[in-house]
Amino acid sequence: MSRVNHSRTAMLALVLALAASLLIVLGPTAEPAKTQEGPPSTLDGEQLDAETARGYPNRLDGPGEVTVEAVNCSIDETQGTGTISYTATGDAVGPYPGTFTESGTFTLGDAPSDAVLLNQRTITSFAAEFEIVSPSTDTRITGTKSAENVPLTARCYELEGTSLPGTAQVRVASPGGEFPVTTYEARIETPTGTFVDRGTSHVLLREISFSDGETSGEYTTFSEGYFSSLLRPLPVGLTKEQCSDDGYEGFGFKNRGDCVSFVETEGNNEPGKNLQN
């Protein structure tokens, strides 16, 4: 009987010794390895909106602020280069909810030969800079937009005899209408890294102001939507070392060779478009 107890005691001591060894190696509360977070979302589906209404009938002041400045805009003025510039701040919704600021300029040319609307001007170029701050995703996005000789036009004209007092000034610029013809490049800064996104966007700017010497008001709106050309943003400053040990998966690459090719071509080979293994 004493031999049996001695054997049990020896076995228990061996088990305890093995358990203690495991605690030393793994630690008292060993946790599973954490997987690397994937890349952030593109700007696809992001929508910017701002609206200003001061003294305009049946219109409430909306989110944000929009200011517009036009130079040589009306077709009645001397033909040549004209501009419509704006600054807008307001709400951003979509994958990066928060607030935005954008400033841009439409450069205007002569009236198009097939003009059918009052005071049409061609848009010879468009350039803008923007920033989106999204506290809920801890993300800051900065970027630029541009376009040249885009479809549709800008319009600047006067209206009289309307429901508005006095004379109303109207300024509208919407390159491509509802079709996204302006291009954008965006830098997405997240806690895990910095990424680049690119694609197209549609822009609508409209200002209606009126005055009869005693009464005045304005209604100005700005809206914009983004359509990314990428499945996922491209990482900035990626190294070959980060492509190893399955690290490529966190950046959206299909394999290590795909990731390495992206690094070697300085980002010209987008994820998923490289044939290396």
C-alpha positions in Angstrom: 0.0 0.0 0.0 2.9 2.4 0.8 4.4 1.7 -2.6 1.1 2.7 -4.3 0.9 6.0 -2.4 4.6 6.6 -3.1 4.0 6.1 -6.8 1.0 8.4 -6.8 3.0 11.1 -4.9 5.8 10.9 -7.4 3.4 11.1 -10.4 1.7 14.2 -8.8 5.0 15.8 -8.3 5.9 15.2 -11.9 2.7 16.7 -13.2 3.1 19.8 -11.0 6.7 20.2 -12.2 5.5 20.1 -15.9 2.8 22.6 -15.1 5.3 25.0 -13.5 7.6 24.6 -16.6 4.7 25.6 -18.9 3.9 28.6 -16.8 7.5 29.8 -17.1 7.4 29.4 -20.9 3.9 30.6 -21.6 3.3 33.0 -18.7 0.5 32.9 -16.2 -2.1 34.2 -18.7 -0.9 33.2 -22.1 -3.0 34.8 -24.9 -3.4 33.7 -28.5 -1.3 35.6 -31.1 -3.1 38.7 -32.3 -3.8 39.0 -36.0 -2.8 42.2 -37.8 -5.7 44.4 -38.7 -6.5 44.8 -42.4 -6.3 48.0 -44.4 -9.0 50.7 -43.8 -11.9 51.3 -46.1 -11.6 53.4 -49.3 -13.6 56.6 -49.7 -16.2 54.8 -51.8 -19.6 56.0 -50.7 -18.3 59.0 -48.7 -20.6 62.0 -49.0 -19.9 65.6 -48.1 -22.7 68.1 -47.6 -22.8 71.8 -46.5 -25.6 74.3 -46.8 -26.1 78.0 -45.9 -29.4 79.7 -45.9 -29.7 83.3 -44.7 -32.9 85.2 -45.1 -34.0 82.9 -48.0 -37.7 82.1 -48.0 -38.7 78.6 -46.8 -35.2 77.5 -46.3 -33.5 76.6 -43.0 -29.8 77.0 -42.4 -28.2 73.6 -42.9 -25.0 72.0 -41.6 -21.8 73.8 -42.1 -20.9 76.9 -44.1 -20.4 77.7 -47.8 -18.9 80.8 -49.3 -18.6 81.6 -53.0 -16.7 84.2 -54.9 -17.1 84.7 -58.7 -14.8 86.7 -61.0 -15.9 87.5 -64.6 -18.5 84.8 -64.4 -21.5 86.2 -66.3 -21.6 85.6 -70.0 -22.5 89.3 -70.4 -19.1 90.3 -69.1 -16.0 90.4 -71.3 -15.3 87.0 -72.6 -12.2 85.3 -71.4 -11.1 83.5 -68.3 -13.5 83.6 -65.3 -13.6 81.8 -62.0 -15.9 80.5 -59.4 -14.2 79.8 -56.1 -15.6 78.3 -52.9 -14.9 77.2 -49.4 -17.1 74.7 -47.7 -17.3 73.1 -44.2 -19.9 70.6 -43.2 -20.8 67.0 -42.5 -19.2 63.9 -43.8 -21.1 60.6 -43.8 -20.2 57.1 -45.1 -17.2 55.0 -44.2 -15.6 58.0 -42.4 -18.3 60.0 -40.6 -17.2 63.3 -39.2 -16.6 66.8 -40.6 -14.9 68.1 -43.7 -13.3 71.3 -45.1 -12.8 71.9 -48.8 -11.6 74.8 -51.0 -11.7 74.8 -54.8 -11.8 76.8 -58.0 -13.6 76.3 -61.3 -11.9 78.1 -64.2 -14.3 79.1 -66.9 -13.8 79.6 -70.6 -16.1 80.9 -73.3 -19.7 79.8 -74.0 -19.9 76.3 -75.6 -20.9 76.3 -79.2 -23.9 74.0 -78.4 -25.1 76.0 -75.4 -28.8 75.5 -74.7 -29.0 77.1 -71.2 -28.8 80.7 -70.1 -25.3 82.0 -69.6 -23.4 78.8 -70.0 -19.7 78.8 -69.6 -17.3 75.9 -70.2 -15.3 74.6 -67.3 -11.7 74.4 -68.5 -10.3 73.2 -65.3 -11.2 72.4 -61.7 -8.9 72.1 -58.6 -9.7 71.6 -55.0 -8.1 70.5 -51.6 -10.0 68.8 -48.9 -9.7 67.4 -45.4 -12.0 64.9 -43.6 -11.7 64.3 -39.8 -13.5 61.2 -38.5 -13.2 60.9 -34.7 -15.2 57.6 -34.5 -12.7 55.9 -36.8 -9.7 57.9 -35.5 -8.8 58.8 -39.1 -7.7 62.0 -40.8 -7.9 62.2 -44.6 -6.4 64.9 -46.8 -6.4 65.1 -50.6 -6.8 66.9 -53.9 -9.3 66.9 -56.7 -8.9 68.0 -60.3 -10.5 67.9 -63.8 -9.9 69.5 -67.2 -12.4 70.3 -70.0 -15.2 68.3 -68.3 -18.7 67.7 -69.6 -21.5 70.2 -68.8 -20.8 73.7 -67.7 -21.1 76.5 -65.2 -23.7 79.1 -65.2 -23.9 82.6 -63.8 -26.9 84.8 -64.5 -29.5 87.2 -63.1 -33.2 86.6 -62.4 -35.9 89.3 -62.0 -39.6 89.1 -61.5 -39.4 86.0 -59.3 -40.8 85.4 -55.8 -37.5 86.8 -54.4 -37.3 90.5 -53.7 -35.3 92.5 -56.3 -32.7 90.8 -58.5 -31.4 87.3 -57.8 -27.9 86.2 -58.8 -27.5 82.5 -59.6 -24.2 80.6 -59.8 -24.1 76.9 -60.5 -21.1 74.6 -61.2 -21.5 70.8 -61.6 -18.9 69.2 -63.9 -20.4 66.1 -65.3 -23.7 66.6 -63.5 -24.5 63.4 -61.6 -21.7 61.6 -63.3 -18.3 61.5 -61.4 -15.8 63.2 -63.7 -13.4 64.8 -61.3 -10.5 62.7 -60.0 -9.2 62.6 -56.5 -6.1 61.4 -54.6 -6.4 60.9 -50.9 -4.1 60.2 -48.0 -5.7 58.2 -45.2 -3.9 58.4 -41.9 -5.0 55.8 -39.3 -3.5 54.6 -36.0 -2.1 51.5 -37.8 -0.6 53.3 -40.8 -1.0 55.6 -43.7 -2.7 54.6 -46.9 -3.5 56.1 -50.3 -6.9 56.0 -52.1 -7.8 57.3 -55.6 -10.9 57.5 -57.8 -13.5 59.9 -59.1 -16.1 62.2 -57.5 -19.1 64.3 -58.5 -19.3 67.9 -57.3 -22.3 70.3 -57.1 -22.0 73.9 -56.1 -25.0 76.3 -56.2 -25.5 79.8 -54.9 -28.6 81.9 -55.1 -28.5 85.4 -53.6 -31.0 88.3 -53.8 -31.3 91.9 -52.8 -33.7 94.8 -53.4 -31.9 97.4 -51.3 -33.9 96.6 -48.2 -34.2 92.9 -48.1 -31.4 90.4 -48.9 -30.6 86.7 -48.5 -28.8 83.8 -49.9 -29.0 80.0 -50.3 -25.8 78.1 -51.0 -25.2 74.4 -51.2 -22.3 72.1 -51.7 -22.4 68.4 -52.1 -19.9 65.7 -53.2 -19.7 61.9 -53.5 -16.7 59.7 -53.8 -16.3 56.6 -56.0 -13.0 54.8 -55.4 -11.2 52.9 -58.2 -9.5 50.6 -55.7 -10.7 47.6 -53.8 -8.7 48.8 -50.7 -6.4 51.7 -50.0 -2.7 51.2 -50.8 -0.2 51.3 -47.9 2.4 54.1 -47.8 6.0 53.3 -46.8 5.6 49.5 -47.0 8.8 47.5 -46.7 9.6 44.0 -48.0 10.1 42.9 -44.3 6.4 43.7 -43.6 5.4 41.4 -46.5 6.9 38.4 -44.6 5.3 35.9 -42.2 1.8 36.4 -43.6 2.1 40.2 -43.1 1.0 40.7 -46.6 -2.5 39.6 -45.8 -3.0 42.6 -43.5 -2.3 45.0 -46.4 -4.7 43.3 -48.8 -2.2 41.3 -50.9 -2.9 37.8 -52.2 0.6 36.5 -51.4 4.1 37.6 -50.4 5.2 38.1 -54.0 2.3 40.4 -54.7 3.3 42.5 -51.7 7.0 42.5 -52.7 6.2 43.5 -56.2 4.2 46.4 -54.9 7.2 47.6 -52.9 9.7 47.2 -55.7 7.6 49.1 -58.2 7.0 51.9 -55.6 3.2 51.2 -55.6 2.7 51.0 -59.3 1.5 47.4 -59.0 -1.7 47.5 -57.1 -2.6 44.6 -54.7 -4.0 41.6 -56.5 -2.5 42.5 -59.9 0.9 40.9 -59.5 1.6 37.4 -60.7 4.6 36.5 -58.5 4.2 33.7 -55.9 
